[in-house]
Amino acid sequence: MAKQGITWKGVFEDGEVRQVSADRVGGEWAFHERGKRFDDWKRIADPSLEDWLELLDGVRRRIGRGLMKPADERLVLARIRERFPKAEVPARK
């Protein structure tokens, strides 16, 4: 089975670069962040819409490479719509 973790770089509210990781744990996604490479990972209790959209992009890329299934995309989309009902989700390219 392929690794389910997806990572990307983002920016903290104060403008500092951050690393974000989302891992699938028991059917749900757990988000973590850290500032620099050797900092400890801290759980993100309530991920932002931007974090969810980055996760969706990562899932879509992995589907294209055969590392994830289309059902994984549907689950992420369902979570986004559940948490952010008014958000516009970009269509698949």
N, C-alpha and C positions, 0 to 999 in steps of 0.2 A: 504494500500500500504506500502511496506517495505521502510525503510529509504534508500536513494540512496547514502549517503555519505560513502566514503571509506578512512580510515586513515592508515598510516604506519610511521615507523621511517626511517630516512635517515641520511646523513652526509652532512654538509655544506662544501664548498670548503676549508675552513680553518681547517676542521677536527672535528668541533663541531657537536654534535648530534642535529638533527632537527626533528620536527614532521611535517608531510605533510598530508593534507586533500584534497580530491577531491570530489566535490559535483556536482550533475547533476542539471543544471539550464536551463530550457527551451530547452532541447535537446542537450545542450553543457555542457562540463565539466569545472568547475572553480577550479583551484588549489590554495591552501593557505599553508603557512608554518609559523612556529614559533620555537623559540629556546627552551624555557622551558614551563612548564605547564601554568604559569600565564602570559606569554608574550602575546602580541596582535598578532592575525593572520594577516599576510600580503599576499596580492594576488601575485601569481607568474604569471607575464604577459606572459612569454614564457617558459613553462615547458620543462625540458630536456627529452631526450629519456628515460632515466632511470626512471623518474617519470611516463611517459606514460606506460612503461612496468610494473611498480609496480601496476598501476591502472588496467591494463589488467589482471594481476594475481589476483587481488582482485575481479574483475568482474567474472572471471572464477570460483573462489572459491564459489561465491554467486550463480552462476548458478547451481553448483553441489548440493547446499542446497535448491534450489527452490526459492531463494530470488530475483533472476533476471532472465531475459529471454535470450536465445541465440542471439536474435536480439541486445541486449545491447553489447555483445561481438563483433558482426559484426560492430557496430558503432564505437567502440573504435579502432578496427583494421583499419577501414577506415581512421580515424583521424591520426593514426600513419603512415600509408602509404602515406597520403597526406602531412604530415609535415616532414617525414623522409623517402623519397622514396628508399634510398639505405640501410636502416636498415634491419637487419635480426630479424624477430619476431619469438620467440620460439613457437613451435607447442604446441597444447593443450595436456596435459598428459593423 
